[in-house]
Amino acid sequence: MNALMGRKWLGTEKLPAGGFIACPNHCTEIDPLVVGHMLYNNGRPPHFLAKAGLFKPPVVGQIMRSTKQIPVDRSGTGAGQSLEVAREVLGDGGAILIYPEGTLTRDPDLWPMKGHTGAARLALKTGAPVVPIAHWGAQEVFPRYAKRFYVWPRKRVRVLVGDPVDLTEFEGRPLDKTTLLAATDKIMDAITALLAELRGEQPPAQRWDPSAHQQMRHGRDVARGTQSPANDGGASA
């Protein structure tokens, strides 16, 4: 990571001493490395949510389990196991990294889009603090859906850690759709505000909603970009 880009980490003193849920924006495939690098260098190795199938091969599965990565069964049958592992990680003071957007943002200008409720649900079930994180610059090294890295001229990524999101207003409320969506919006507002500070720009008045633009909520929705950051402003077509 140090070879790929320069870095500037801001607000790292706000990382809680105990377990927490880290919620960053998501604009390029190398985001997990960018945020994971920051957390690891601050003595907080990240724990990722990973497809349950990755835990099945003997060697890879053993590595995933021993490092307490968190299995996610998309069929829904393994939700209890995922929550159990997550509670263990948080109880041990670990950092769970969750992208509330679920996939790379669909917003044309790379602002955070409408979020999923997983992070809010886990926070309200466990009581763990949610730490919003924004980063900017990695998309110049590896643009969204790009085919190669652009390391020259040397780029710099900035990561900004915010204060934990205050979710006390949702404590004791049923974890229904209304509660989870409201808590998720509060988390996304905090992430967006941090990104606006990094970019020195005003975010859109309305958060991008893929369903309103006939876009998928998961997976690749656009063709891989072919332009360099110098030609496309850091985001692929």
C-alpha positions, 0 to 999 in steps of 0.5 A: 500500500505504501508503494501504491500511494501516499497517505494521510490519516486524520481523526484516528484518535477517535477510534474507540478503545473497545470493539466497534463497527467501521463504516466507510464509503465505497468508491473503488475495489481497493477500498478494503485495502485502504481502510484496512491499512489504516485500521491495522496500522493503528493496532486494530486489525479489521474483520470483514464480512465474507461469503460463507462459501469461502469458509468451506475450502480446508486451507482458506477456510481455516485461515478465515476462521482463525482470523475471525472473519465473519461468514455471511450466508446469503440464504439467510440460514447462517444469520445466527452464526454470523451474529455469534462470530460478530459478537465475539469479535466485538467482545474481544475489542475487534473492528468489524468493517462493513460497507453500508452501501453493499457495493461500489456506489452508483452515484456518478460523482462517487458520493455515497448512495443509499445504504443497506441496513446490515450495519445498523442492525448489527449495531443495535443488536450488539450495542457496538459503536458505529464509526463513520469513515471517509476516504478520497484519492484511492479512486485515482489509483484504481478507478471504479471498475478499472482494469489496471492501476495508475500509480504515476504520477504518485497519488495520495489517499486521505482517510478521515475518521469521524465521531461514533454515530449517536444511535441512542434514539433507536435503543429499545425500539423494535428492529423493524424496517422504519427503525433500521432505515432511519438508523442507516440514514443517520450512518450514511449522513455521517459518512457523507459529511466526512467525505464532503469535508475531505473533498471540499465540496457539497454533496447532492441534496438527495442521496443516489438511490439505485432502484430509482435509476433502474440499477442493481443494488449488488454486483457490477452495474456498469461496464468496466472503465477504460479511461485513465483518471487524467481523462475521466476525473478519477471515475470511470464511465 
